[in-house]
Amino acid sequence: MDTKLQLNSLSYHELENFVTNELQLSKYRAGQLWNWIWAKNCLDFEEMSDVSKETHRLLREKAYLFRPTIEKVSKSKDGTTKFLLKLEDGELIETVLIPSISKDGKVRITQCLSTQVGCAMACSFCSTGKLGFKRNMSMGEILGQVQAARAFLEDYHPEHPIIRNLVFMGMGEPLLNFENLMKSLETLHHKKGLAFSTRRITVSTCGIQKGLKELGESNLAYLAVSLHAPTQEKRAMLMPKAAAWHLEDLLSALESYTLHTRERMTLEYLVLGGVNDTPQDAKELIKICSRLKAKLNLIPYNDTPGSPYKAPSFENLLRFEKALWAKNVTAIIRKSKGQDIEAACGQLRAEYELSKQTL
């Protein structure tokens, strides 16, 4: 039985304990290892040039490094790149790189991260929800998505752009994997590692009570809430499991959510043609936004084969946005990316598994 420890899934404190107690080395060695793993994106102990041969030997005996392997890459004509990644146990998850051009003309990347293999929330419009829930992901698996993407960009992108922003909006509900989410956020912030600032990280939740308050108090990430319906009745229809926490109770919790200077939360609203884009829906949404320090992202639904929903018409989408702006609601229609590669969560995995079944 292999008893080696995977270092990628250790917090800094856990790594210090491993270095001092298991390897019997000085505590400062933990800082060296941490820097190699996270700042330098190293996957091979032998490449750690400031580590002695004896330490290399000890590491090989007692530990290993692992990151998810790339099973498939799909690149959109707009530059969006979606990865199907394989974990150690063979499970498949997805992550997406979304490019943008900064004011200085440089390419900047936003990466969308998954936190669970599948999802237990079963929202009616979500491809991941149809896959069901398998398990939570470890910190090493969550941040391994960043490591795999950084290695890919270094090898295959001529401009070697940096990953500027991280959004926990991929497969799974982050707050249902709260311990590993928080461990990941703390690691992302560590100055000797990836050194992300709070304003560069967003955690999206469909509205889970447990962990929400603690996330706000941690000041480790900005908050996005997948609202998608302006009333409890429609929320129960679209998101039955999330709606178990009544919309009014969710809004009350968001009213008291800890926000810091100049910070606003984001409300995500998937616009489904003829379902939640009526004038009455706009009125109800205006009431919600008046209660919160928030901006509103309007996300037009992408038509998906087999789905009961359809995209809103362009005219109706603009009319809906205009009604919100008329009442001083900061509403932004989010441009869809990666439509030609089915970039919505779960679609690539579903397509891949279907292709394997037909071989």
C-alpha positions, 0 to 999 in steps of 0.5 A: 500500500502506497503511504506517500503523502501528496504535498499539493493538498497540504496547507502551509501549516500542514507542510511545516508539520510534515517537514519538521516531524516526518522529514526531520528538517528545519522549518524553513525548508517548508517555505522552499517547498511551498515556493517551488510547488505554488509560485514556480509550479514545479511537479518534480522534486529533482527540479528544486535546485536549492534543495539538497540531494538528501532532501530529494531522497527523503521527499521521494520516499515519503511524498509525491506531487500530482496535478490533474492531467489534461484529457481533452482541450477545446478552444473557441474562436473567441479564445476561450479554452476549456479543459477536461481534466482527469484526477488520480482516481480517473474522475473527470472535471472541467475548467475554463480559461477566458481571455481578455485584453487589458488597457495596456494591450496584454492578454489577461486570463480569468480561470473558472474552477470546479470544486466538486466532481459533479453537483448535488444541486440538480438545477433544471437548466444546468448540464453538471446537475444532470451528471449527478454528484460523485464526490468533493475535490481536495485542495490539491485537485481544486488548485491543481486546475490552476497548476495545469492551466499555468503549465499549458499556457507556458507550453502552448501560448506564445504570449505566456499570459498570466492567470489574473482572476479566479472564479469558483463557478465551475462544476459543483457548489463551493459551499458544499465543499467548504473545508477544502474551499477555504483551504484553497482560498488561504493557499491562493492568498499565501505570499510565498505562493500564488499570492492572489488578492481578494479582489481577484477571486470570486466564489459563486454559490446558488445560496447555501446557508452553511458557510456563507457567513464565514466566507464573508468574514474571511475576506478571502474572496468576493461573493457571487450568488446564482439567483436566477429567479426573483420569486420563491416560486420560480426559484423552486421550479428552476433550482428546487434544492437551492430553494429549500433555503427560502428566498426571503431568508437568503436575502436577509442573510445577504443583507447582513453579509460582510462587505468591505470598502468599495466591495459589492456582491454580484447577483448572477441571473440566467435569463431564460426566454419566456420563463424569468424575463417578463416585465413582472420578473423585472419588477421583482428583481428590482425589489431584490436589488434595492435591498442589497449592495450588489451588481447584476449580471444578466446571462443569456441562456445558451440553447442546449440540445435536450433542454426545455429552455430557450435563449431569450430574444435579443429584443426582450433581453435589452428590454429587460435590461432597460427596465432594470437600469430605469430603476437604477439597478446596475445590470450588465448583459454578460457576453457569452464566451465559448458557445462554439465549444459548449463551454457551459459546465458539464457539457464537455464531460458529457460529450466526452463520455458519450463519445467513449460509449459509442466507440 
